[in-house]
Structure formats: structure tokens, C-alpha cells
Amino acid sequence: MEEEYKALFEMSQDLLCIANINGFLKKVNSQWCQKLGYSMETLTSHPFTDFIHQDDQRITAVEVNKLKKGQPSVLFENRFVKADGTYIWLEWSATPFQTTGDLFAIARDITEFKEDKNELECLVRELSQRNRQLEDFAYIISHNLRSPVSNIMMLSDFLKQTDPAPSQLEYIDLLENSSLTLNETLRQLVRTIQINRKVNIKKQTIDLNQTLASAKRHLTQMITDNNVTIITDFTQVPSIKYSRTYLENIFYNLISNSIRYRNPAIDPVIKIISERNANNTMLHFTDNGLGINLKRYGHKIFGLKNTFHNHPDSKGFGLFITKSQINALGGAITVESKEMKGTTFTIKI
């Protein structure tokens, strides 16, 4: 049986050792030599604290004192210096022998994990900093431009009142339209920044039928003029906990989007279905409209000021704002579509 234990000791891919209360390694397996680059003689002839990274000496001493008092140590981490001067991270589990006072310990090399974790944390910090810089830049630009744009709008309105010649009036109209478009772009930019900066968005239980009724009230004329049929099935999930403002805006944008890009050959039909999928609530908005060429435009659908059909009311803001609001609450939105076959937007709450 003793031979079998010795074999297991040597075959382990972890670093196994027995240490005495004087701080020396009495026995180590071959993984110690492979991982650290020292000979067995070197490892067992020096206090094991000689191999511990200077910055981890104090916290290691605390763990060793616990073991001396008979308390086990579980998932403790420190760094050991290798023979080439570099170091590795080790995760320890150790327990004392009550009879001899010796310590039995198992260590696992977690260097790669720690490096990946540190790299990820650095990337997260860098991305967060860049996002803040972009938000600040957009905020400053939008506010610095709003005053000049307002002045241009006032100037074009003033010029119209001066009884200009027909040739001049054409240029004034172009100036007015351009300033209105720029003003709308700035307004939506500020709105998006406000969405992204909100941390604690108020949520409440919202009835989906009531949300739809609110959207339909705002779109009454559009629905009537285009003979729109809206079919719903909220039996699986009749209500959700969400931001009321955001949800009403999402319903409004997706319904108006379906009507705006309807197939002129048929009456618009919009289906809205809620369902429970695993731990998530899903909302599906399906229409029979013009559809979108996803191979060509799939990567642009939720971008700012991106449009895919020649429609006079297309501004390229609706889907961008919708996605921003959904993302702000930790959700996601996806799209399936075929040209002239309609589109389905799916929201994961």
C-alpha cells in the first residue's frame, strides 16, 4: 500500500509536499522541480519562505500560523519565485497532521488563469475609460453645436420673412431643412448619452396590453391610414418588470417601423408575442413588410442614422435608440428578415 501512495504522489500533476513546523519542505514530488526549475536538494535544504515572492511573505505567514494551530487552509494563493527569476501563481490547500505537526499541502499552478484574468481586467478598464471619453466627447460636441444650429434655424426663419426672391427662397429652404436635420441628430445624440449614463433605471411591473394600448393611441392616425392589423398573444407572459418609459418607446418604435416599411401590395399585419424561454422573457415583433437584406445590411441595422429603404420619414434613429434602451437594462435585441417576406425583432428581457 505504501508503494501505491508513493506512486500516486509522484504521478500527480499538482505540486504535492510535506513540510515540517520549522518551515522546511521534507518531501516534494517531481512537479516542484519541473515547475520551479530547482533540484530536490535545493528545495528541501532551504526554508520554503525563501522561494515565496516578497510581496506574499506576510499573507503566507498568516496561513502557516493557522495551520500550526490545527486549522486547514483552503484555496489560498501566493507566488513562488522560479530558478530563472520569474514566478508562478499557486493555489493551495493544506492540512496539518495532528500527530506530528507536519503539514501536507497540494498546490495547483494557476499562473495562466491569473494572467488571463489580469489581461481581461486591463481590457475592461481600458474599454471603460474609452467609453467615458467617447461619451464626454459626444456630450461636449452636441452641446457646443446646439447653440449655433439654433442660430441658423432662427436666421433661416428671419430670411423667409424678408420677402426673398423665388431663387433665394429655394436656398433658404435647403438651409432650413439641413439645420432641422442637424438639430434632430444632436437631440438624439444627447438622448442616447442620457440613456447610457443612467445606472439605476426605475423598474416596475408593466402590463403588456396596456403598453400596446398606449403605443396605439400615439399611432392612431398611422394605423388607420394604413389599415394596420395588430395581433397579440401575451398569455405566457402578460406583464414584465421593466422601465415603463423604455418599454412604451420600444413598442412605439418597432410598431411604427413596421408600418413605415410596409409592403405596399398588402395590408400590414403586425404580430406581437411574449414567451418564457428558460430564465428569460422574450418579446417577438413580426411584420409582413418589405424586409431587410441582412447579408448586405445586417451589421448596420442598429447603427446610428442607418436606413435601408428610400422612405421620406427615415431618420435612422428608431432602432438605434431601441437597442440602446434594451442594452441599458441588460437585455438584447436580434433580427430575422427576408426581403419582401417581413421582419421579426426578438427582445430578450
For each residue, the residues with C-beta under 8 A, 3 or more apart:
1: 4 5
2: 5 6
3: 6 7
4: 1 7 8
5: 1 2 8 9
6: 2 3 9 10
7: 3 4 10 11
8: 4 5 11 12
9: 5 6 12 16 27 29
10: 6 7 29 30
11: 7 8
12: 8 9 16 29 31 106
13: 31
14: 31 106 107 108 109
15: 28 29 31 32 35 90 106 107 108 109
16: 9 12 28 29 31 105 106 107
17: 25 26 27 28 29 32 104 105 107
18: 25 26 27 102 103 104 105
19: 23 24 25 26 48 102 103 105
20: 23 24 26 101 102 103
21: 68 101 102 103
22: 47
23: 19 20 47 48 49 64
24: 19 20 44 45 46 47 48
25: 17 18 19 28 32 43 44 48
26: 17 18 19 20 44 102
27: 9 17 18 44
28: 15 16 17 25 32 33 40 43 44
29: 9 10 12 15 16 17 32
30: 10 33 34
31: 12 13 14 15 16 34 35
32: 15 17 25 28 29 35 36 38 40 43
33: 28 30 36 37 38 39 40 43
34: 30 31
35: 15 31 32 82 88 109
36: 32 33 43 51 80 82 83 88
37: 33 82 83 84
38: 32 33 42 43 51 82 83
39: 33 42 43
40: 28 32 33 43 44
41: 44 45
42: 38 39 45 46
43: 25 28 32 33 36 38 39 40 46 48 51
44: 24 25 26 27 28 40 41
45: 24 41 42
46: 24 42 43 50 51
47: 22 23 24 50
48: 19 23 24 25 43 51 52
49: 23 52 57 60 61
50: 46 47
51: 36 38 43 46 48 80 81
52: 48 49 56 57 60 78 79 80 81
53: 56 57 78 79 80 81 87
54: 57
55: 79
56: 52 53 59 60 78 79
57: 49 52 53 54 60 61
58: 61 62
59: 56 62 63 78
60: 49 52 56 57 63 64 78
61: 49 57 58 64 65
62: 58 59 65 66
63: 59 60 66 67 73 76 92 94
64: 23 60 61 67 68 103
65: 61 62 68 69
66: 62 63 69 71 73
67: 63 64 70 71 72 73 94 95 96 103
68: 21 64 65 96 101
69: 65 66
70: 67 96 98
71: 66 67 96
72: 67 93 94 95 96
73: 63 66 67 76 92 93 94 95 105
74: 93
75: 91 92 93
76: 63 73 91 92 93 94
77: 89 90 91 92 110
78: 52 53 56 59 60 89 90 92
79: 52 53 55 56 87 88 89 90
80: 36 51 52 53 87 88 90
81: 51 52 53 85 86 87
82: 35 36 37 38 85 86 87 88
83: 36 37 38
84: 37
85: 81 82
86: 81 82
87: 53 79 80 81 82
88: 35 36 79 80 82 109 111
89: 77 78 79 109 110 111 113 114
90: 15 77 78 79 80 107 108 109 110
91: 75 76 77 107 108 110
92: 63 73 75 76 77 78 105 106 107
93: 72 73 74 75 76 105 106
94: 63 67 72 73 76 103 104 105 106
95: 67 72 73 103 104 105
96: 67 68 70 71 72 101 102 103 104
97: 100 101 102 103 104
98: 70
99:
100: 97
101: 20 21 68 96 97
102: 18 19 20 21 26 96 97
103: 18 19 20 21 64 67 94 95 96 97
104: 17 18 94 95 96 97
105: 16 17 18 19 73 92 93 94 95
106: 12 14 15 16 92 93 94
107: 14 15 16 17 90 91 92
108: 14 15 90 91
109: 14 15 35 88 89 90 112
110: 77 89 90 91 113 114
111: 88 89 114 115
112: 109 115 116
113: 89 110 116 117
114: 89 110 111 117 118
115: 111 112 118 119
116: 112 113 119 120
117: 113 114 120 121
118: 114 115 121 122
119: 115 116 122 123
120: 116 117 123 124
121: 117 118 124 125
122: 118 119 125 126
123: 119 120 126 127
124: 120 121 127 128
125: 121 122 128 129
126: 122 123 129 130
127: 123 124 130 131
128: 124 125 131 132
129: 125 126 132 133
130: 126 127 133 134
131: 127 128 134 135
132: 128 129 135 136
133: 129 130 136 137
134: 130 131 137 138
135: 131 132 138 139 193 196 197
136: 132 133 139 140
137: 133 134 140 141
138: 134 135 141 142 189 193
139: 135 136 142 143 190 193
140: 136 137 143 144
141: 137 138 144 145
142: 138 139 145 146 186 189 190 193
143: 139 140 146 190
144: 140 141 147 148
145: 141 142 148 149 182 186
146: 142 143 149 150 183 186
147: 144 150 151
148: 144 145 151 152
149: 145 146 152 153 179 182 183 186
150: 146 147 153 154 183
151: 147 148 154 155
152: 148 149 155 156 175 179
153: 149 150 156 157 176 179 180 183
154: 150 151 157 158
155: 151 152 158 159 175
156: 152 153 159 160 172 175 176 179
157: 153 154 160 161 176
158: 154 155 161 162
159: 155 156 162 164 168 172 175
160: 156 157 164 169 172 176
161: 157 158
162: 158 159
163:
164: 159 160 168 169 172
165: 168 169
166: 169 170
167: 170 171
168: 159 164 165 171 172
169: 160 164 165 166 172 173
170: 166 167 173 174
171: 167 168 174 175
172: 156 159 160 164 168 169 175 176
173: 169 170 176 177
174: 170 171 177 178
175: 152 155 156 159 171 172 178 179
176: 153 156 157 160 172 173 179 180
177: 173 174 180 181
178: 174 175 181 182
179: 149 152 153 156 175 176 182 183
180: 153 176 177 183 184
181: 177 178 184 185
182: 145 149 178 179 185 186
183: 146 149 150 153 179 180 186 187
184: 180 181 187 188 315 317
185: 181 182 188 189 305
186: 142 145 146 149 182 183 189 190
187: 183 184 190 191
188: 184 185 191 192 304 315 317 320 321
189: 138 142 185 186 192 193 304
190: 139 142 143 186 187 193 194
191: 187 188 194 195 321
192: 188 189 195 196 304 320 321 324
193: 135 138 139 142 189 190 196 197
194: 190 191 197 198
195: 191 192 198 321 324 325 328
196: 135 192 193 324 328
197: 135 193 194
198: 194 195 201 328
199:
200:
201: 198 243 246 328 329
202: 243
203: 241 242 243 329
204: 241 242 243 244
205: 239 240 241
206: 210 211 239 240 241 242 244 247
207: 210 211 238 239
208: 211 212 232 234 237 238 239 240 272 274 283
209: 212 213 232 234 238
210: 206 207 213 214
211: 206 207 208 214 215 244 247 248 251
212: 208 209 215 216 230 232 251 272
213: 209 210 216 217
214: 210 211 217 218 248 251
215: 211 212 218 219 248 251 252 255
216: 212 213 219 220 223 230 255
217: 213 214 220
218: 214 215 252
219: 215 216 222 223 252 255 256 259
220: 216 217 223 224
221: 224 225
222: 219 225 226 228 256 259
223: 216 219 220 226 228 230 259
224: 220 221 227 228
225: 221 222
226: 222 223 259 262 267 268
227: 224 267 268
228: 222 223 224 259 262 267 268 269 270
229: 267 268 269 270
230: 212 216 223 255 269 270 271 272
231: 269 270 271 272
232: 208 209 212 271 272 273
233: 236 271 272 273 274
234: 208 209 237 238 272 273 274
235: 238
236: 233 274 275 276
237: 208 234 240 274 275 276 281
238: 207 208 209 234 235 274
239: 205 206 207 208
240: 205 206 208 237 247 274 281 349
241: 203 204 205 206
242: 203 204 206 246 247 329 349
243: 201 202 203 204 246 247 325 329
244: 204 206 211 247 248
245: 248 249
246: 201 242 243 249 250 325 326 328 329
247: 206 211 240 242 243 244 250 251
248: 211 214 215 244 245 251 252
249: 245 246 252 253 321 322 325
250: 246 247 253 254 322 325 326 347
251: 211 212 214 215 247 248 254 255 272
252: 215 218 219 248 249 255 256
253: 249 250 256 257 318 319 321 322
254: 250 251 257 258 285 322 345
255: 215 216 219 230 251 252 258 259 270 285
256: 219 222 252 253 259 260 318
257: 253 254 260 261 318 319
258: 254 255 261 262 268 270 285 287 289 343
259: 219 222 223 226 228 255 256 262 268 270
260: 256 257 311 313 314
261: 257 258 287 289 290 309 311 343
262: 226 228 258 259 266 268 287 289 290
263: 266 268 288 289 290 340 342
264:
265:
266: 262 263 288
267: 226 227 228 229
268: 226 227 228 229 258 259 262 263 287 288 289
269: 228 229 230 231 287 288
270: 228 229 230 231 255 258 259 285 286 287
271: 230 231 232 233 284 285 286 287
272: 208 212 230 231 232 233 234 251 283 284 285 286
273: 232 233 234 283 284 286
274: 208 233 234 236 237 238 240 281 282 283 284
275: 236 237 281 282 284
276: 236 237 280 281 282
277: 280 281 282 348
278:
279:
280: 276 277 348 349
281: 237 240 274 275 276 277 348 349
282: 274 275 276 277 346 347 348 349
283: 208 272 273 274 346 347 349
284: 271 272 273 274 275 344 345 346 347
285: 254 255 258 270 271 272 344 345 346 347
286: 270 271 272 273 342 343 344
287: 258 261 262 268 269 270 271 342 343 344
288: 263 266 268 269 341 342
289: 258 261 262 263 268 342 343
290: 261 262 263 309 339 340
291: 337 338 339 340 341 342 343
292: 297 298 301 308 335 337 339 343
293: 296 297 308 339
294: 297 298 301 335 336 337 338
295: 298
296: 293
297: 292 293 294 300 301 306 308
298: 292 294 295 301 335
299: 303
300: 297 303 306 308
301: 292 294 297 298 306 308 319 335
302: 306 319 320 322 323 333
303: 299 300 306 316 320
304: 188 189 192 316 317 320
305: 185 315 316 317 320
306: 297 300 301 302 303 316 319 320
307: 311 314 315 316
308: 292 293 297 300 301
309: 261 290 314
310: 314
311: 260 261 307 314
312:
313: 260
314: 260 307 309 310 311
315: 184 188 305 307 318
316: 303 304 305 306 307 319 320
317: 184 188 304 305 320 321
318: 253 256 257 315 321 322
319: 253 257 301 302 306 316 322 323
320: 188 192 302 303 304 305 306 316 317 323 324
321: 188 191 192 195 249 253 317 318 324 325
322: 249 250 253 254 302 318 319 325 326 333
323: 302 319 320 326 327 333
324: 192 195 196 320 321 327 328
325: 195 243 246 249 250 321 322 328 329
326: 246 250 322 323 329 331 332 333 347
327: 323 324 330 331 332
328: 195 196 198 201 246 324 325
329: 201 203 242 243 246 325 326 349
330: 327
331: 326 327 347 348 349
332: 326 327 347 348
333: 302 322 323 326 345 346 347 348
334: 345 346 348
335: 292 294 298 301 343 344 345 346
336: 294 343 344 346
337: 291 292 294 341 342 343 344
338: 291 294 341 342
339: 290 291 292 293
340: 263 290 291
341: 288 291 337 338
342: 263 286 287 288 289 291 337 338
343: 258 261 286 287 289 291 292 335 336 337
344: 284 285 286 287 335 336 337
345: 254 284 285 333 334 335
346: 282 283 284 285 333 334 335 336
347: 250 282 283 284 285 326 331 332 333
348: 277 280 281 282 331 332 333 334
349: 240 242 280 281 282 283 329 331
